[in-house]
Amino acid sequence: AQSVSQHNHHVILSEAASLELGCNYSYGGTVNLFWYVQYPGQHLQLLLKYFSGDPLVKGIKGFEAEFIKSKFSFNLRKPSVQWSDTAEYFCAVIPRGGSWGKLQFGAGTQVVVTP
Amino acid sequence: GAGVSQSPSNKVTEKGKDVELRCDPISGHTALYWYRQSLGQGLEFLIYFQGNSAPDKSGLPSDRFSAERTGGSVSTLTIQRTQQEDSAVYLCASSRSVLDTQYFGPGTRLTVL
């Protein structure tokens, strides 16, 4: 079955540590890729997206992600996390053929940043 | 308004009752989506509307679920004869087109007793 996989369900790290969250998808063809974040008690917000062009995309709050087509991956990174980055992070995909509009989400990664 | 709004923010109902959840999309967005977020299932697509086209209902879990979008704007998700497994946060999103970024509302937390 076509899917979106996030490698870690829970990540705990200290402030100033580097963060990398893995995301792989199994859809063939062209896809639009997204990372959303859900801070405690808040709604889903867009961190960054990739539609085409430069495979290294920068988002809000110092986050970036790299699209590697050959690996069907869209990993999220941040060089130095802050306590305020504690949140749940979701990778999502819109396949361009046959599933218009349906965001397919990964299971999410709960990130806890300790002071 | 600046963002997607949903009402009510919380809804507690008894098993077997019908509920209606409302979504106001961002002005000018032609596409509107409903998702469900629950502990066991993560984020699941339910239905989406794009302009005047027939909605894509492929994610609706049963025929107890229905949705409509009036005048190309406000949408209502209706769940008939609610069951305990319907308890979840129901999220609405809108976008300028079906491939564009979807912006999410705060959700309605539904609890079926």
Chai-1 contact restraints between the chains, C-beta under 6 A:
chainA,res_idxA,chainB,res_idxB,connection_type,confidence,min_distance_angstrom,max_distance_angstrom,comment,restraint_id
A,N32,B,L99,contact,1.0,0.0,6.0,A-B,restraint_1
A,H43,B,F104,contact,1.0,0.0,6.0,A-B,restraint_2
A,H43,B,P106,contact,1.0,0.0,6.0,A-B,restraint_3
A,L44,B,F104,contact,1.0,0.0,6.0,A-B,restraint_4
A,L46,B,T101,contact,1.0,0.0,6.0,A-B,restraint_5
A,K49,B,T101,contact,1.0,0.0,6.0,A-B,restraint_6
A,W100,B,V98,contact,1.0,0.0,6.0,A-B,restraint_7
A,G101,B,Y48,contact,1.0,0.0,6.0,A-B,restraint_8
A,G101,B,V98,contact,1.0,0.0,6.0,A-B,restraint_9
A,K102,B,F45,contact,1.0,0.0,6.0,A-B,restraint_10
A,L103,B,Q102,contact,1.0,0.0,6.0,A-B,restraint_11
A,F105,B,L43,contact,1.0,0.0,6.0,A-B,restraint_12
A,A107,B,G42,contact,1.0,0.0,6.0,A-B,restraint_13
